Amino acid sequence: MLASDLAKTNQNEESSARAQASDMGNSDRIRLKFGSYGIEIVENGIRIRVSNLYSESAGVKTNRTFAVVMYPAVIEPAFRKEHEAIINGQSIGDVFKKNGWLIDKRHQYIGELENFADSSAVHSVFGDIGAVRPVIHVYSLFVKKDKNVFHYASIAEVHHPDYLELKELKTVYGNEFDGPRVKDQDTIDFLKIVASKMQSV
């Protein structure tokens, strides 16, 4: 095999692995990395859901992702059944995938958690992680089926550093990672909501 062909093969394999990783939801990724997965719903309102995604070992739960989901004012009839399952505590990605929907994450911001959330709020969610600033990922989640595309929610995920760091997110999302690193006003406002939810846990 020529060196150029080998390079193309390696690039294709890397692209395939990255695509598989980006398709994998937090539930699968946490289960794969830590051997277990659970979800605790902290707040479940009409427009907002706050949850802890955790792993468990020897009866001790460790929060891996703190997630804030903001729903639109109107839920489309096309996925009302899926929405009912989600507000009853099921994982968003699992529900849509099981019902034949494709998920499209449109990234708004990826970066380290800044000073809008104080250390006590971070430690109340993740435990004592020292001075490490967790990574936050903000995106709009669209769902697709047949020729229909719908915006389902805006989502912010704050990740425990033992679960996902910036370099790991770059591995997961590849070139998509190099997109939005500057916050627009909608993202800034959403991050303020995330901070208030972390402080109230």
C-alpha positions in Angstrom: 0.0 0.0 0.0 1.3 3.4 -0.9 2.0 5.9 1.9 -0.6 8.3 0.4 -3.2 5.4 0.5 -2.2 4.5 4.0 -2.6 8.1 5.1 -6.1 8.3 3.5 -7.1 5.1 5.2 -6.0 6.4 8.6 -7.8 9.6 8.0 -11.0 7.8 7.1 -10.7 5.6 10.2 -10.2 8.6 12.4 -13.2 10.4 10.8 -15.3 7.3 11.3 -14.2 6.9 14.9 -14.9 10.6 15.6 -18.4 10.4 13.9 -19.2 7.4 16.2 -18.0 9.3 19.2 -20.0 12.4 18.4 -23.1 10.2 17.9 -22.7 8.7 21.3 -24.8 10.4 24.0 -23.6 11.1 27.5 -25.5 8.1 28.9 -23.6 5.7 26.7 -20.3 7.6 27.1 -20.6 7.7 30.9 -21.6 4.0 31.0 -18.7 3.0 28.8 -16.1 5.0 30.8 -17.2 4.4 34.3 -19.3 1.2 34.1 -22.6 2.6 35.1 -25.0 5.4 34.4 -28.0 7.1 36.1 -29.9 10.3 35.9 -31.3 12.4 38.8 -33.8 15.0 37.9 -33.2 18.1 40.1 -35.8 20.3 38.5 -38.5 19.5 36.0 -40.6 22.4 34.9 -42.6 23.3 31.8 -39.8 25.2 30.2 -36.7 23.9 32.0 -35.2 20.7 33.2 -32.1 20.4 35.4 -30.5 17.0 35.9 -27.4 15.3 37.2 -25.9 12.5 35.1 -23.9 10.2 37.3 -22.0 7.0 37.6 -22.1 4.8 40.7 -19.4 2.6 42.4 -19.7 0.8 45.7 -22.9 2.7 46.4 -21.3 6.1 45.9 -22.7 8.4 43.2 -20.4 10.8 41.3 -22.0 13.4 39.1 -20.4 13.4 35.7 -22.5 16.0 33.9 -24.8 18.8 35.2 -27.3 19.5 32.4 -29.7 22.4 32.0 -32.3 21.9 29.2 -34.5 24.8 28.1 -37.6 23.8 26.0 -39.3 26.1 23.5 -42.6 27.6 24.4 -44.5 25.3 22.1 -43.8 21.6 21.8 -44.3 20.2 18.3 -47.0 17.5 18.1 -44.6 15.4 16.0 -42.6 14.5 19.1 -45.1 15.0 21.9 -44.8 11.3 22.9 -41.0 11.6 23.1 -41.3 14.8 25.1 -43.6 13.1 27.6 -41.1 10.4 28.2 -38.3 13.0 28.7 -40.2 15.0 31.2 -40.9 11.8 33.0 -37.2 11.4 33.6 -35.8 9.5 30.6 -32.6 10.6 28.7 -33.2 12.9 25.8 -30.8 11.2 23.3 -32.0 7.7 24.2 -35.6 8.6 23.8 -35.2 10.2 20.3 -32.9 7.5 19.0 -35.2 4.7 20.1 -38.0 6.4 18.3 -36.2 6.7 15.0 -35.1 10.4 15.2 -31.7 11.7 14.1 -30.0 14.2 16.5 -28.3 17.3 15.3 -26.3 19.3 17.8 -25.6 22.9 16.7 -22.9 24.2 18.9 -23.1 27.6 20.5 -20.2 27.6 22.9 -17.5 25.2 24.1 -15.1 26.3 26.8 -14.1 26.2 30.4 -16.6 27.3 33.1 -15.9 30.9 34.0 -16.3 32.9 37.1 -20.1 33.2 36.7 -20.3 30.0 38.9 -18.4 30.2 42.2 -16.3 27.3 43.4 -18.8 26.4 46.2 -21.5 25.9 43.5 -19.1 23.7 41.4 -18.1 21.6 44.4 -21.7 21.2 45.5 -22.3 19.6 42.1 -19.1 17.6 41.5 -17.5 17.3 44.9 -13.9 18.6 45.6 -12.2 18.9 42.2 -9.8 21.5 43.4 -9.1 24.6 41.3 -9.9 22.8 38.0 -12.5 24.6 36.0 -15.0 22.2 34.4 -15.8 22.3 30.7 -19.2 23.7 29.6 -20.8 22.8 26.2 -23.8 24.8 25.0 -25.8 23.8 22.0 -29.1 23.8 20.3 -30.6 20.3 19.8 -32.5 19.7 16.6 -34.2 16.4 15.8 -34.8 15.0 12.3 -37.2 12.4 10.9 -38.0 11.8 7.2 -37.8 15.4 5.8 -38.9 17.1 9.0 -36.4 19.1 11.2 -37.4 20.6 14.5 -35.6 22.5 17.2 -36.2 20.6 20.4 -34.2 22.4 23.1 -31.3 24.6 24.1 -28.9 22.6 26.3 -25.9 23.4 28.5 -23.8 20.6 29.9 -21.1 21.1 32.5 -18.8 18.1 32.7 -16.8 16.7 35.6 -13.1 17.0 34.6 -12.6 13.2 35.2 -15.3 12.7 32.5 -14.6 15.2 29.8 -12.0 17.9 29.3 -11.5 20.3 26.5 -9.1 18.0 24.6 -11.6 15.1 24.9 -14.4 17.3 23.5 -12.1 18.2 20.6 -11.6 14.5 20.0 -15.4 13.9 20.1 -16.4 16.8 17.8 -13.4 17.2 15.6 -13.7 20.3 13.3 -16.9 21.2 14.9 -14.9 22.0 18.1 -13.1 24.8 16.3 -16.4 26.7 15.8 -18.1 28.9 18.4 -15.7 29.9 21.2 -17.2 33.4 21.5 -20.5 33.8 23.4 -23.4 35.7 21.9 -26.0 37.4 24.1 -28.4 34.5 24.1 -25.6 32.2 25.2 -24.5 34.7 27.9 -28.1 34.8 29.2 -28.4 31.0 29.2 -25.1 30.7 31.1 -26.5 33.0 33.8 -29.4 30.6 34.2 -27.0 27.7 34.4 -25.0 29.5 37.1 -28.1 30.2 39.2 -29.2 26.5 38.9 -25.8 25.3 40.0 -25.9 27.6 43.0 -29.3 26.3 44.0 -28.4 22.7 44.0 
